[in-house]
Amino acid sequence: MHDKLGCDWQLGPKLAQLLAQTGKYLEQQVIPDANDNGGNSIYGFKEMFGNIPGTTIADIFQDVDEGVTETWDARTVRRPNIVCVREDVTEIAAAWNHCKAGLTTGMTADGAQDIYLCPRFWDATYPDFPAPSNCPALNVDGTDFADQDCINNNCTDGHLKINGNKWSTIIHELMHKYTPSWQTNEKYRYIDVVTGGPDFQLNNPRNYEYYANFVLAKCTKFPKGPQYTRPSRRLNRRITFSNNNWPDLEVDEEEIFVPDEKLIDAENQARVILAAINGEGNQVNT
């Protein structure tokens, strides 16, 4: 699948086996699901990529698998070198220092052809691939993932535990090389990657990482709360705000975000807003 450098006799065969299995899973599961099902996939394609065609995402995964050379926006993507970072390899001292400083499992940089795997990547407690038991559960009202399935037991600030595996690291770092453009505003949290819009989702490696994990582990439950997948609805109403100090303010066809199952009463919302402005509950004319 990809070249490997800097790996000793022990890690080299392990990496080769891991890359071969990664290619197999892409070819047999991830690419067919994106290609055949796209937005109708039950494994989170719609959450990760919105209305982007499934064939577009499948082609990018295919390029990753084949290690082809592509050119987008004057940025040529060649087959990356996968490097096992070691302290005694002076040529990659900067990578070693970065690995040593934190909990990083892998890294890369724009314009570089190398993907660096830190020693933590090889930790025995860091599994090779996700399992169905790693699929995150939803909280009681289904508006978020359950805290126990997020790193540090905090879904607001942390990442999902399902991403804690070698497959995730490899997919994530390779996507930096194969998405159409380098994502300068990279985001990691689920809440951010599902609300970034099509250009962001097409280029953010975490979106591909989440989707690949969901397909492989067969995860089918995702939050339906307003902070994630709520649709945009245009309410065809004219609301007149009557205020003691202002002339009437008319809002025509106000676009608000509401979840399907909890359509917000616009008049009640207007009363709350107006009461906050006036310090009292003035009449709202509809």
N, C-alpha and C positions, 0 to 999 in steps of 0.2 A: 504493500500500500504506500508506504513512505520510507525514505531513507532514515537511518538511525546512526548517530555519531556519539562518541564519548561514553558509550555504554560498555562496561567490562564484560567478561565472558559469562558472568552470572546474570546480569540484567539484560544483556542483548537478546538472548533467546526468549526471555519472558516478555520483552517488549515486542518482539516479532510475533509471538503467539497472540498477544493482546491486540496488536494492530490487525492481524488476520481475522480475529474474531469480531473486531469492530467493523471491518469491511463486510463480513458475512451478515451481521445484524442490520447494517445499513441496506444492503442489497435485498435481504429477505423480508424485512419488516418496515423500516422507516421510509425508504424510497417508495415502495408500493403503496403504503398508506397515504402518503402525500400525493402521489401521482394519481391514484385511483379514487381517493375519497376527498382530498382537499378539505374544504370547509365543512363537509359532512362527516369528517372523521370524528369518532367518539373519544379520541385520545388528545384533545386539547389543541388541535390545529387552529380552530377558529379563535380561541383565546390568544394563541401565540402570534398568529399572522393575519387575523381579521379577514379581509376580502382579497388578500393576495392569492393569485391562482395556485392551486396545489402543484401544477406542473413546474412553476417557477421555483418553488422550494425544493421539489424533487430533483430538479436539474442541479441545484447548488449542492445538495447532498451527494449527487452522483459525481460531481466534479471532485468533491472531497475524497470520495471512495477511489476514484481513478487516479487522483493526483495529477490532473491535467493542467496545462498552462492556459490561463484565460487572461484577457485584457479588458478591464472596465475602467472608464474614466481615466485613461492613460496610466492605470496602475496595473502592471503585469504581475500575475500571480504564478509563481513557479512551485514546483514540488518542494515543500519545506523539509529541512533537516530536523530530525527530532534528536535532541541532545539530552543525555542524562548528566545532570549537573553534579560535579564532584569538586571537593575542595582542592585536590591536587592538580586540576586542569587550569593552569594560569590564564589561558586564553579566554576563559569565561569567568574570571574572578568577579566581575560585576554581578553576573547572574547568581553566583554562589552567595555573595553578600546579601542579595535580595532574598534568596531562599532562606538564609539563616536568620534574617531579621524578623520574619513573620511566619504565618501558617500557610504560605503559598504552596500549592502543589504543582503549578505550571505557570508559564508566562511567555509572552512574545512582545514584539515591538513593531510599530509601523515601519515599513521599509526593510525590515530584517527578514531573512529567510529561515531563521532558526526558531524552533519551539523548544523551550527549556523545561525539562521535568525535574522538579526539586526532589531531594531525598524523601520528603514526606509523602510523595506520590507512591513510593514503594512500601509504605508502612503496612504491616500485616492487617491492621485494623481498618484499612482503607480498601473496601471491596472493589472487585474488578467491574462489576455491572450492577445495576439496580435490580431489585426483586419486587414481585407484587406486594410483598409485605411492607415495602418502602413507600407505597402510594399514600400520600397524605390524606387524612380524614378531614371532614368539614366540622366547623364548630356547630353549636346547637341550632342556630338559626340559618346556617348555610351561607352566611355572608363572608366568611373567611375560612382559611385553613385552621385546624386545631393547633393551639400553641405547642403541644408536645411533638408535632411533626415539623417544627421549625427550629433552626439552630438557636441555642440559648432560650428555647421555649418562648420565643417572641416573634410572631409573624410580621409585626409592624416593622421591626428593626433588623430581623435576621433573614436568612435564606432557608429554603426548604431542605430538609435532610436528604431527600431523594437525590439531590445533586452531589452528595458526598461519595463519589466513586470515581475510579480511574477513567471509565468511559466518558463521564461528564467532562473531566479535564481535557481529554483528547479532543472531543467534539468541540468544546468551547475554544480551545486554542487554534484548532484548524480552521474554525469559522472566521477567525480574524484574518485569515489569508484568502478565503474564498467568497466571502460576501461581497456584493458589488462595490462597496466603498468602506473605508476604515471608519468605524464608529467612534467619533471623537467624544461623544457624550454617553459613554457606555453605562448601562444600568443593569442591576443584578436582581433586585427584589421583585417578587411576583407582581405586586401591585403596580410597579413601574413599567415592567415589560409588557403588560397587557393594555396599557393606556397610552403608549408612546406614539401611536399612529403608524401608517403603512411604511413610510420611509425609514423610520426608526426600527420597526419590527423586521424589516428586510435586512438590516445591517447589524443588528445587535446580537452578538454571539449567544447571549443567555437565552434568547427566544428559541434558538435551534437546540440548545442544550436541554431546556425544559421539555420541548416537544419530543426529542429523541428518547429522553428518560420515560416520558409518559407512554410512548408507544411500546418501548421495550418491557416496561413493568406492567403494562395494560391498565393504566390509571384512567378512570372515566368520570371522576367526580371533581368538579371545579366550583369555586365560589360564584354565586350569582348575585352578590351584594352590589350596591350602587357604586362602590369604589372600584369595581372590576369590570363586569361585562354588561352593565346596564345600557340599553339602547338609547338613542336620541329620539325624542318625540317632539313634534311641533304641535302645540295646542292651538287650535284655531279659535281663539277667544280674544275679545278686546276688553281689557280691564282698565277702568278709570280710577286713579288714586286721587281722592279728595283730601286736600291738605290745607290747613288754616293759613300757611305762609306761602305756599306755592300755587301756581295755576294748575288746573287738572293736567295730569301726566298720563298719556295713553300709551299702553304697551300692546302692540299688535302682533299676534302670532308669536308669542314669546317662546323661545326654544329652551326647554329645561331637560335635565337628565333624570329619568325615573326608571326604576325597575319594573318589569312587566307586571309582576304580581302585586305591586304596591303603587298604583298610579296616584300621584299627589294631587290633592284638591287645590287648584290654583287660587280659588277665592280665599280659602283659609290661610294659605301662605301669604297672600297679599295683605290680609288683616294683621298678621303677625308683623310683617315688615313695616306697615304703616303705623302700628302701635308703637314700635320701637322708635320711629322717627318723631312722632308727636308726643310720646310719653303717655299716650292714652289710646283707647280703641276707637278711632274715628270710623265712620261708615265708609264702606267700599261699595261703589256703584258698579254693577256689571251689566 
